[in-house]
Amino acid sequence: MQSANDVVTELVRRQMSDINWRSGRSFLHMHHGGSELERVSNAASQLYFGANASARTSLPSLLELERDVIDSASGYLGAQPGTVHGVVTSGGTESIFLAVKAARDRALRRSSRNAVQRIVIPVTAHPAFDKAADCLGLGVLRVPVGSDYRVDLERLVAELTAETILVGLSAPNLPFGLIDPIEEVATVTRSRSIWLHVDACLGGLFLPFLSHVARLPAFEFSVAGVDSLSVDPHKYGYAAKGISLLLLRRTLALPRFQSDSWPLGRYETEGLLGTRAASPLASAWAIFRFLGREGLERAATDVWRTLGALTAGVRDLGCDVLLEPDGPILCITAPQPTETRAHMLRAGWYLGLIRSPPAMHLTVNLAHCDAVEPFVTELGEALKRRNG
Ligand SMILES: Cc1ncc(COP(=O)(O)O)c(C=O)c1O
């Protein structure tokens, strides 16, 4: 046995080999809103430590938290009050899975045909769609992007057949940070009664707060024909990891898993999980309350400015960005990006990499606001070494 102090000390020691993501050294996986937000999140999480979010009958406060979080997010995403319902899930992957299942279930209710059904997505869509299709026995058709890195709209529309049960678009996509042509596709899917899911896991709590600094295309429930949206408080809501929302128009049934065939009687969940941590829900609720619309707008604006500062810094070094993104993604084109990235990793900076076209890939969030200067300096060093 070890004392509590020793256990914690050992964890702190083991963390020393990890990237220092709280000070903006990682451009993947983590989103950090600063120490004040972390304190609010931790206090809320702590209150629900050990609580199971499935225990809605014995813990009715959780139902209220769910309702509040779903209502707030729906409001931010252009839904009129009472027109959208939703499911709290463990992450974007589960939300996307449930959207595809809901569309598949609707297709099954509507059709007696057994033809293999499929989903159509741009090549830039998250692999969560492939996972969902794999689990549900569906085909996947990925449509390529053109020279502007945006999906080939004509080709996408041409691929919509009687077997298509869902089109999945992104706002924005992770590889390039671009919003897909949602309004244009929605017109077609709506007229043909094909489910349109918008993956706003990345942008759902970022894009709606930028109207005063950027002109971005609509992607949310204000677009007739958007059936469902996924949005992740654990990304740009800076909540504890482990919470996403699937939001659907009320005219559509929530996905459900039901069983009656065991001794304990009726078992039913909307999400995939049984036991689910309640702490991330409490964390998201607390941060939504703490920040409100104004705080989320400030956070998004700070990130937007940081994207601009990073772009300017990279250009000063003689590199460039691949494209002007709609969302919080920067693709940096430098000669030999793989080697440059490896240098950055050795210096304590973790970046992503795009394979095609080769570029370094940065997901920018509040953690990076104070990291622009040291990042650009280190990138300059990396480029010098490559030249030297
Ligand atoms: C656009 C997009 N969709 C879906 C996901 C999957 O979300 P999660 O990792 O929470 O399952 C991500 C994750 O980065 C994403 O960026």
The ligand as a Tripos MOL2 file, in Angstrom:
@<TRIPOS>MOLECULE
LIG
   16    16     1     0     0
SMALL
NO_CHARGES

@<TRIPOS>ATOM
      1 C1        -14.9730   17.3490  -36.4800 C.3       1 LIG1
      2 C2        -14.9100   16.2370  -35.4600 C.ar      1 LIG1
      3 N1        -15.8930   15.3300  -35.3920 N.ar      1 LIG1
      4 C3        -15.8810   14.3140  -34.5140 C.ar      1 LIG1
      5 C4        -14.8430   14.1700  -33.6210 C.ar      1 LIG1
      6 C5        -14.8480   12.9990  -32.6580 C.3       1 LIG1
      7 O1        -15.0130   13.4790  -31.3400 O.3       1 LIG1
      8 P1        -14.5220   12.6220  -30.0920 P.3       1 LIG1
      9 O2        -13.0410   12.5260  -30.1840 O.co2     1 LIG1
     10 O3        -15.0200   13.4380  -28.9270 O.co2     1 LIG1
     11 O4        -15.1730   11.2860  -30.1440 O.co2     1 LIG1
     12 C6        -13.7850   15.0810  -33.6540 C.ar      1 LIG1
     13 C7        -12.6370   14.9390  -32.7570 C.2       1 LIG1
     14 O5        -11.6650   15.6490  -32.8410 O.2       1 LIG1
     15 C8        -13.8190   16.1510  -34.5970 C.ar      1 LIG1
     16 O6        -12.8370   17.0640  -34.6750 O.3       1 LIG1
@<TRIPOS>BOND
     1     1     2 1
     2     2     3 ar
     3     2    15 ar
     4     3     4 ar
     5     4     5 ar
     6     5     6 1
     7     5    12 ar
     8     6     7 1
     9     7     8 1
    10     8     9 2
    11     8    10 1
    12     8    11 1
    13    12    13 1
    14    12    15 ar
    15    13    14 2
    16    15    16 1
@<TRIPOS>SUBSTRUCTURE
     1 LIG1         1 GROUP 0 **** ****
